[in-house]
Amino acid sequence: MQQESQGVVPVGPPADNPEIQRGNWSALPADDPVVEYLAANHWDRPERPASWVVARFSRAAYVYRETSSQWTVVAKFYAIKTGTSAQKHAEQEFEWIQQAQAAGLAEGDVRAIRPLALWRGVLFLEYVDGLTLEDIVAVRRSRPGTLSEGLERAAAALAKLHAHGIHHDLQPDFPPKIAYTNRIVGDLVKHGVLQDDPGTGDGLIRLINRWATNPLMEDFVPTLNHGDATTTNFVFPWNGGVVVIDWERLELADPAADLGRLMAEVDHSIKQHGGSAAEAVPAIQYLVDAYSRALPSGWDSDVIFERARFYRASSTLRIARNGWVSRLDRTALVAQAMGLLS
């Protein structure tokens, strides 16, 4: 692993072009700065690289491949996300992945993505070929059994992180989660699906603030949390296991927060991929049961699941804030969150 010093100008992603827009590989010149860096610092074969291609995973994440060997690496460009402070934030995610690895996710079938290097605001990561949990939800009917397997592995990853990342020296701190959820409602009232319905927004605020007085919500020991347990952040390699990616929101928090987020995301994903509430209910229960089985003895899973109800509602409201979700679905998400909070 190689880390560069602070104070350098961050590197941005390759220029956009129609091939990248269509999801295809795009050829790169030999003088592309990332190609030059990889060839000079991470190419360990006797022959020189032949040529390089690139494809885009997301606005900030790109995958680079050397064509003769098929050697592949992922580059996450923090310049897109954080501008001139890209190096600092790239280093932060690098360090947080190392914390997750130290909490039991370094090796084996359940692990965190491996960081490879830092350079000018770019975090280089191993490339893992496989399906995400979102993909598995989408193809669940043509590949029977894969969804339950995926949910079990994702639950095992969270349980392992939480069990090994516990911090007995810290006190629980629930008020920031209340404030965050209230801000989401404020966004929905100002710019979102509740713009013409402030009364519903007021009702949501009252329900949210009732949870602030519930002593159960302070009944936890903070643990390492992934912080963004969505269906796109669990990758299942073709040879088995699960690799957890995107650690930039790692936090010390209630383990129920991770579980509640994933419950909301799986529920929404099933409905977005042709499913119904009736189909989502047993899948969510399977996730909850799998998480419970993976916890160490002595953990009160019933208490965790009750707290997870709040975090599931909060994450459901977060999804309702997304403009690419249809207005009808966003309205249904708000109604669902109200039911969870009641």
ChimeraX attribute file (.defattr): number of C-alpha atoms within 10 A of each C-alpha:
attribute: neighborCount
match mode: 1-to-1
recipient: residues
	/A:1	8
	/A:2	11
	/A:3	14
	/A:4	13
	/A:5	10
	/A:6	15
	/A:7	12
	/A:8	14
	/A:9	14
	/A:10	20
	/A:11	20
	/A:12	19
	/A:13	19
	/A:14	17
	/A:15	7
	/A:16	10
	/A:17	9
	/A:18	9
	/A:19	14
	/A:20	18
	/A:21	12
	/A:22	10
	/A:23	11
	/A:24	13
	/A:25	17
	/A:26	18
	/A:27	16
	/A:28	18
	/A:29	11
	/A:30	14
	/A:31	9
	/A:32	11
	/A:33	14
	/A:34	20
	/A:35	21
	/A:36	13
	/A:37	13
	/A:38	17
	/A:39	16
	/A:40	10
	/A:41	11
	/A:42	13
	/A:43	14
	/A:44	11
	/A:45	9
	/A:46	6
	/A:47	7
	/A:48	10
	/A:49	18
	/A:50	10
	/A:51	15
	/A:52	21
	/A:53	18
	/A:54	23
	/A:55	21
	/A:56	23
	/A:57	14
	/A:58	9
	/A:59	11
	/A:60	16
	/A:61	19
	/A:62	19
	/A:63	20
	/A:64	24
	/A:65	21
	/A:66	20
	/A:67	14
	/A:68	11
	/A:69	11
	/A:70	11
	/A:71	13
	/A:72	19
	/A:73	18
	/A:74	23
	/A:75	27
	/A:76	24
	/A:77	27
	/A:78	26
	/A:79	22
	/A:80	17
	/A:81	13
	/A:82	15
	/A:83	16
	/A:84	17
	/A:85	17
	/A:86	26
	/A:87	28
	/A:88	17
	/A:89	20
	/A:90	25
	/A:91	22
	/A:92	17
	/A:93	18
	/A:94	22
	/A:95	15
	/A:96	19
	/A:97	25
	/A:98	18
	/A:99	19
	/A:100	25
	/A:101	19
	/A:102	14
	/A:103	19
	/A:104	19
	/A:105	24
	/A:106	18
	/A:107	13
	/A:108	11
	/A:109	16
	/A:110	22
	/A:111	22
	/A:112	27
	/A:113	25
	/A:114	21
	/A:115	19
	/A:116	17
	/A:117	21
	/A:118	21
	/A:119	23
	/A:120	23
	/A:121	30
	/A:122	26
	/A:123	25
	/A:124	25
	/A:125	21
	/A:126	15
	/A:127	17
	/A:128	18
	/A:129	12
	/A:130	16
	/A:131	18
	/A:132	21
	/A:133	25
	/A:134	22
	/A:135	17
	/A:136	24
	/A:137	26
	/A:138	19
	/A:139	15
	/A:140	16
	/A:141	12
	/A:142	9
	/A:143	11
	/A:144	11
	/A:145	11
	/A:146	16
	/A:147	22
	/A:148	18
	/A:149	17
	/A:150	23
	/A:151	26
	/A:152	20
	/A:153	26
	/A:154	29
	/A:155	24
	/A:156	22
	/A:157	25
	/A:158	24
	/A:159	23
	/A:160	21
	/A:161	25
	/A:162	27
	/A:163	18
	/A:164	17
	/A:165	21
	/A:166	19
	/A:167	15
	/A:168	11
	/A:169	7
	/A:170	12
	/A:171	13
	/A:172	16
	/A:173	16
	/A:174	16
	/A:175	15
	/A:176	9
	/A:177	18
	/A:178	18
	/A:179	15
	/A:180	13
	/A:181	23
	/A:182	21
	/A:183	14
	/A:184	19
	/A:185	28
	/A:186	19
	/A:187	17
	/A:188	24
	/A:189	20
	/A:190	15
	/A:191	13
	/A:192	20
	/A:193	23
	/A:194	21
	/A:195	15
	/A:196	13
	/A:197	13
	/A:198	16
	/A:199	12
	/A:200	17
	/A:201	21
	/A:202	15
	/A:203	11
	/A:204	23
	/A:205	19
	/A:206	14
	/A:207	17
	/A:208	23
	/A:209	16
	/A:210	13
	/A:211	18
	/A:212	16
	/A:213	11
	/A:214	11
	/A:215	8
	/A:216	13
	/A:217	21
	/A:218	17
	/A:219	16
	/A:220	20
	/A:221	17
	/A:222	22
	/A:223	22
	/A:224	24
	/A:225	26
	/A:226	29
	/A:227	19
	/A:228	20
	/A:229	25
	/A:230	22
	/A:231	23
	/A:232	16
	/A:233	18
	/A:234	25
	/A:235	27
	/A:236	25
	/A:237	15
	/A:238	11
	/A:239	9
	/A:240	12
	/A:241	17
	/A:242	28
	/A:243	26
	/A:244	24
	/A:245	20
	/A:246	19
	/A:247	24
	/A:248	18
	/A:249	13
	/A:250	18
	/A:251	15
	/A:252	19
	/A:253	25
	/A:254	27
	/A:255	27
	/A:256	25
	/A:257	26
	/A:258	25
	/A:259	30
	/A:260	25
	/A:261	25
	/A:262	27
	/A:263	29
	/A:264	27
	/A:265	21
	/A:266	22
	/A:267	22
	/A:268	21
	/A:269	20
	/A:270	21
	/A:271	17
	/A:272	14
	/A:273	14
	/A:274	11
	/A:275	15
	/A:276	13
	/A:277	11
	/A:278	9
	/A:279	13
	/A:280	18
	/A:281	14
	/A:282	12
	/A:283	18
	/A:284	19
	/A:285	12
	/A:286	18
	/A:287	25
	/A:288	23
	/A:289	15
	/A:290	20
	/A:291	23
	/A:292	20
	/A:293	15
	/A:294	17
	/A:295	18
	/A:296	14
	/A:297	9
	/A:298	6
	/A:299	11
	/A:300	12
	/A:301	18
	/A:302	11
	/A:303	14
	/A:304	22
	/A:305	20
	/A:306	14
	/A:307	24
	/A:308	26
	/A:309	22
	/A:310	25
	/A:311	28
	/A:312	27
	/A:313	27
	/A:314	29
	/A:315	26
	/A:316	27
	/A:317	26
	/A:318	23
	/A:319	20
	/A:320	28
	/A:321	22
	/A:322	14
	/A:323	12
	/A:324	9
	/A:325	13
	/A:326	12
	/A:327	14
	/A:328	10
	/A:329	16
	/A:330	24
	/A:331	17
	/A:332	14
	/A:333	22
	/A:334	26
	/A:335	16
	/A:336	15
	/A:337	25
	/A:338	20
	/A:339	12
	/A:340	17
	/A:341	19
	/A:342	13
